[in-house]
Amino acid sequence: MRRWLLALVALAFVGCGEPKQVSIDGFEVLTASGLSAESASEWQLPSHLTLLAEVDNQGSKVCMSDCRLRVSYRGRRVLMLWTEQKFTIPARSRSRIVVQLRLAVARNSQSLPLQQALSRRDLSEVTLDWEFKARRGIAAGRIEQSGVAASEVLSTEQQEQLWKMLE
């Protein structure tokens, strides 16, 4: 009896195949508040953002937490965005979810060059690092990636959305 049960469980896992990916189809800023810079001469960015993200998830529900995104310019970290609350991506749907973010700007030699590159719409020396915890069904884990070119991660449409947000 146990062998049959184990075989059935193994068959169920094999039959499930690879998990379906979650993709971000678009995003927009709903609210931006606070300032991350204290003096008027520094880069003025909000310290709190509320994003509306359009996501496509054709798999099961995904619960996200401890999300961090670091933006670097010429190898030095300049911006960090992170979530303070968990959020859920609904199963088998295209959804619009609200994500609350915090933002911090490093006061280093690359913050002004990054600002200038973004105003020129130049992502050539911008890299991204991210990490997050994800739970899908009974599977859970921490996902990390570093040193990824921003131009490889953001589609042309997402880059256009970024430029509109920064105008």
KAWO-V307619 format. One record per residue. PHI is phi as a letter, one per 40 degrees, with the letter a starting at -180 (999 if undefined). PSI is psi in whole degrees, -180 to 180 (NA if undefined). BURIAL is # if it has 24 or more other C-alpha atoms within 12 Angstrom, else .. Layout:
# KAWO-V307619
phi = <PHI:PHI>
psi = <PSI:PSI>
burial = <BURIAL:BURIAL>
This chain:
# KAWO-V307619
phi = <999:c:c:c:c:c:c:c:c:c:c:c:c:c:c:c:g:c:c:c:c:b:b:c:c:i:a:a:c:c:a:b:a:g:b:c:b:c:b:c:c:c:c:c:b:c:c:b:b:b:b:b:b:c:b:b:b:c:b:c:d:b:b:b:a:f:c:b:b:b:b:b:b:f:g:b:c:b:b:b:b:a:c:b:b:c:a:b:b:c:c:f:a:c:b:b:b:c:b:c:b:b:b:b:b:c:c:b:c:b:c:c:d:c:d:c:c:c:c:c:g:b:b:c:b:c:b:b:b:a:a:a:b:b:b:b:g:c:c:a:a:b:b:b:a:b:g:c:c:d:c:c:c:c:c:d:c:c:c:c:c:c:c:c:c:c:c>
psi = <-44:-41:-42:-41:-45:-41:-41:-43:-45:-42:-40:-42:-43:-40:-22:-26:-164:144:145:144:155:131:147:116:-19:170:156:153:122:-47:151:127:163:167:136:-11:143:-26:154:-20:-17:168:119:107:152:152:-15:132:144:117:146:113:135:117:149:114:104:6:-155:170:141:127:126:144:166:48:133:136:123:132:125:151:124:40:-4:132:134:-44:148:131:141:157:147:-10:151:155:159:138:116:155:149:57:164:122:162:117:149:130:125:128:150:151:138:141:129:138:79:-179:-11:-3:-43:-46:-37:-45:-43:-40:-42:-36:-26:-2:42:112:9:-31:18:126:158:143:140:158:148:161:136:142:124:107:-127:-8:136:153:173:130:130:144:140:156:30:131:131:-36:-23:-29:-42:126:169:-43:-42:-35:-41:-40:-39:-46:-40:-40:-34:-9:NA>
burial = <.:.:.:.:.:.:.:.:.:.:.:.:.:.:.:.:.:.:.:.:.:#:#:.:.:#:#:#:#:.:.:.:.:.:.:#:.:.:.:.:.:.:#:#:#:#:#:#:#:#:#:.:#:#:#:#:#:.:.:#:#:#:#:#:#:#:#:#:#:#:#:#:#:.:.:#:#:#:#:#:#:#:#:.:.:.:#:#:#:#:.:.:.:.:#:.:#:#:#:#:#:#:#:#:#:#:.:.:.:#:#:.:#:#:#:.:.:#:.:.:#:.:#:.:#:#:#:#:#:#:#:#:#:#:.:#:.:.:.:.:.:.:.:.:.:.:#:#:#:#:.:.:.:#:.:.:.:.:#:.:.:#:.:.:.:.:.>
